[in-house]
Every structure is written in C-alpha cells, then in structure tokens.
Amino acid sequence: MRVVSLVPSLTEAVAATAPGLLVGVTDWCTHPAGLAAARIGGTKNPDVAAIAALAPDLVIANEEENRAPDLTALRAAGLDVLVTEIRTLDQAFTELHRVVTTGCGLARPRWLDEAEAAWAALPTPSASRCPAIVPIWRRPWMVLGRDTFAGDLLARLGVHNVYADHAERYPRVPLEELNASGAELVVLPDEPYRFAADDGPEAFPGLPAVLVDGRLLTWYGPSLLRAARELPSALR
C-alpha cells in the first residue's frame, strides 16, 4: 500500500506502525527523523500534482490542518482521501485507530494501546482547576479558544483554559486583555510560535509561566504516550 500523509501527527503515527507505507509527506513532517518519503509541500499548500504522481492508494488529512479546496482537488484527481477530525483526546484515539486499521489496513499498534492506557491511568482533576491562558502566537497575540485538542488535554490535567468558551477557536486577544483575564497561569508551548524563556514570559509580569514542548500539547500519535508521562509534572 502507498500512503501520503498531509498531517505531521498522522505521519508519525503511520511511520511508527509501518514506515514502508509512506511515499509522500509534508515539509512539516519532522518525526520520525530521516523519514524516507517524498516531500510534497506544506499542510496548507500541498502540491496536488506531485501527490497524484506518487499514485497513492490513500491520502491522510485533517479537517483543521488541511484546506478543503486542496482536499477537493485531490479527490478530483481520483485519489482516496481520508479526513480526520480531532478536537478531543477521545477523538484522537478513535481517529488514530481508524487511520491505522481501516485506512491503512494494519493491525492496531501497541503504541496506541499504551498511550490510551497511560491517559486513562491519570487521576481525575479536581473541580477547582487552575485558570490559564495559552498563547500560540504573538504579533498579534493569539490564544487557544473553544473546541481544541490542546485545550481538552489541558482540562484533563487540571488546567482550565480561560478562553475555552470564546466564539473563536484561536482568537486574537490584546495583551492587556490577556493580563486582565483572571488567569493564574500562562502556558507557553514552543509551537506554532517558538516561545522561550526570553520570549514570552516577560509579557505577563507577575503571572507564573510554564514553557512546554508544543509537540506534547498539540500532536496526536505516538507522542501521546510521552505527553501523559511528562505534561502533568511540567504543568505543576
């Protein structure tokens, strides 16, 4: 079987299960390192002609990561496109199972069972969750809003996203409003914006800042096992 993945997380999931299936991946597919597959552009601007030339049996995509016009063009080229929707941890486990078993025709992998068990074993967070803001960009400032995978992970770890009920999923919020939001913590991932000790915390004086590996917070796949092990202590 020949598979093209347009989603870094799903690329890692397929590669961890049966790397020989992947014939094309995006420029942003960084895990695993040294993946032997053709690069077919970005998640938002894939080269449809190059993908078609690879003659894949399946193209794996995601409704948030990839643009509908590109997926339509791939289907118009006669390609089978499997589109995932992942906005919660439960959805991640369900969709990863579908991609690997139904999409790729493989047996359910051990890493998926281990990741699901690791998250199930975590203690239920207390009712008094820590209110936090989670910037994902600056210039302009953008934060996690409603209905996001990262927000669901944080909620399971006892962190309440102050903007979880915002009308937008990734709202732009002025810095002054963020500092007046009532948050008691700022969570700064290193992707998509690369927040660092000297780039981010200084914007929130008096507010505890936690720098986290963005891949553990936003990727769904084999990294979910490491996320269950490392995020709880990182957020303390």
C-alpha positions in Angstrom: 0.0 0.0 0.0 1.1 3.6 -0.8 0.2 6.4 1.6 0.6 10.2 1.5 0.2 12.0 4.8 -0.7 15.7 4.9 -0.6 15.8 8.7 2.7 15.7 10.8 1.0 13.8 13.7 -0.5 11.2 11.4 2.7 10.9 9.5 4.4 9.9 12.8 1.5 7.5 13.6 1.8 5.6 10.3 5.6 5.7 10.5 5.6 4.2 14.0 3.4 1.4 12.7 4.5 0.6 9.2 7.0 3.2 7.8 7.3 1.5 4.5 3.7 2.6 3.6 4.6 6.3 3.4 5.6 7.6 -0.1 4.8 11.3 0.5 4.7 13.7 3.5 4.7 17.4 4.1 7.6 19.7 4.7 6.4 20.0 8.3 6.6 16.2 9.0 9.6 16.2 11.2 9.0 12.9 13.1 10.5 10.4 12.8 13.8 11.9 11.8 15.2 10.8 8.5 11.9 9.6 7.0 12.4 8.3 3.5 9.4 9.8 1.7 8.9 12.4 -1.0 8.2 16.0 0.3 5.0 17.3 -1.3 4.8 20.9 0.1 3.1 22.2 3.3 0.0 21.3 5.1 -1.8 24.4 3.8 -0.2 24.3 0.3 0.4 20.7 -0.8 1.5 20.1 -4.4 -1.6 18.3 -5.7 0.2 17.3 -9.0 3.2 15.9 -7.1 0.9 13.9 -4.8 -1.1 12.5 -7.8 2.2 11.5 -9.5 3.1 9.3 -6.5 0.0 7.3 -7.2 -1.0 6.8 -3.5 -3.7 4.3 -2.5 -4.7 6.7 0.3 -4.1 10.3 1.3 -4.5 11.1 5.0 -5.7 14.6 6.0 -7.3 16.5 8.8 -10.2 19.0 8.7 -8.2 21.6 10.6 -4.7 21.2 9.3 -5.6 21.0 5.7 -7.7 23.2 3.4 -10.9 22.0 1.9 -10.0 23.2 -1.7 -6.9 21.1 -1.6 -8.7 18.0 -0.5 -11.4 18.6 -3.2 -8.6 18.9 -5.8 -7.1 15.6 -4.6 -10.4 13.8 -4.9 -10.9 15.3 -8.3 -7.6 13.8 -9.3 -9.1 10.4 -8.4 -7.4 9.9 -5.1 -8.9 8.4 -2.0 -8.7 10.9 0.8 -9.4 10.0 4.5 -10.1 13.2 6.5 -9.9 13.1 10.3 -11.5 15.4 12.9 -9.6 15.6 16.2 -10.6 18.1 18.7 -10.5 15.9 21.9 -8.3 13.2 23.3 -11.1 10.6 22.8 -11.4 11.7 19.2 -7.7 11.3 18.8 -7.7 7.7 19.9 -10.8 6.9 17.7 -9.3 8.6 14.6 -5.9 7.1 15.1 -7.4 3.6 15.2 -9.4 4.4 12.0 -6.4 5.7 10.2 -4.2 2.8 11.0 -6.7 -0.1 10.8 -9.4 1.0 8.3 -7.3 3.4 6.3 -4.0 1.6 6.1 -5.3 -1.9 6.7 -2.9 -2.6 9.6 -3.4 -4.2 13.0 -4.0 -1.9 15.9 -0.5 -0.9 17.1 0.8 -1.4 20.6 1.8 2.2 21.0 -1.8 3.2 20.6 -2.9 0.9 23.4 -0.1 2.1 25.6 -1.0 5.8 25.0 -4.7 5.2 25.7 -3.9 3.3 28.9 -1.5 6.0 30.1 -4.1 8.7 29.8 -6.8 6.5 31.4 -4.5 6.0 34.4 -4.1 9.7 35.2 -6.0 10.9 38.2 -9.2 12.8 37.6 -8.5 16.6 38.1 -10.1 18.4 41.0 -13.1 20.6 40.5 -11.1 23.7 41.2 -9.0 23.7 38.1 -6.2 26.3 37.6 -7.4 29.1 35.2 -4.8 29.7 32.5 -4.2 31.4 29.2 -2.4 29.5 26.4 -0.9 31.8 23.8 0.0 30.2 20.5 1.3 33.3 18.7 2.4 36.9 19.3 2.4 39.9 17.0 -0.6 39.6 17.1 -1.3 37.7 20.3 -3.4 34.6 19.7 -4.6 32.1 22.2 -6.4 28.7 22.4 -10.1 29.3 22.3 -13.0 26.8 22.2 -13.1 23.3 21.0 -9.4 22.5 20.6 -7.4 19.3 21.1 -4.8 21.1 23.3 -7.5 22.6 25.4 -9.0 19.2 26.1 -5.6 17.8 27.1 -5.1 20.7 29.5 -8.5 20.2 31.0 -7.7 16.6 31.7 -4.6 17.7 33.5 -6.4 20.2 35.8 -5.9 23.4 33.8 -8.9 25.4 32.7 -8.4 27.5 29.6 -9.9 30.9 30.4 -10.9 31.3 26.7 -12.5 27.9 26.3 -15.9 29.4 25.8 -14.8 32.0 23.3 -16.7 32.2 20.0 -13.5 31.5 18.0 -11.1 28.6 18.3 -8.0 30.7 18.0 -8.9 34.2 18.9 -6.7 37.3 18.7 -6.7 38.9 22.1 -4.9 42.1 23.0 -2.1 41.6 25.6 -3.8 44.0 28.0 -6.9 41.8 28.0 -4.9 38.7 28.5 -3.2 40.1 31.6 -6.6 41.2 32.9 -8.3 37.8 32.2 -8.1 36.5 35.7 -5.7 33.7 34.7 -3.4 32.4 37.3 -1.0 30.7 34.9 0.3 31.2 31.3 1.2 28.1 29.3 3.7 28.8 26.6 4.2 26.0 24.0 7.2 26.1 21.6 5.0 25.7 18.5 3.5 27.0 16.4 5.2 30.1 17.8 8.5 29.2 19.5 8.0 30.7 22.9 11.2 30.6 25.1 12.4 31.7 28.5 13.4 35.1 27.0 10.5 35.4 24.6 7.0 35.2 26.1 7.1 35.2 29.9 8.1 38.9 30.1 4.8 39.9 28.6 2.9 38.5 31.6 4.6 40.2 34.7 3.5 38.6 38.0 1.9 35.6 36.3 3.6 32.2 36.6 4.7 31.0 33.1 5.2 27.4 32.1 7.2 26.5 29.0 6.0 23.2 27.4 7.0 21.1 24.5 4.4 22.1 21.9 4.5 18.7 20.3 3.3 17.1 23.6 0.4 19.5 23.7 -0.8 19.6 20.1 0.4 16.4 18.4 -1.8 13.2 18.4 0.0 10.0 17.7 2.9 8.1 19.4 3.8 11.3 21.3 0.6 11.0 23.3 2.4 8.4 25.5 5.2 10.8 26.3 2.7 13.6 26.8 0.8 11.6 29.5 4.1 10.9 31.3 5.6 14.4 31.1 2.9 17.1 30.9 1.4 16.6 34.4 4.7 17.4 36.1 5.5 20.2 33.6 2.3 22.0 34.4 2.8 21.9 38.2 
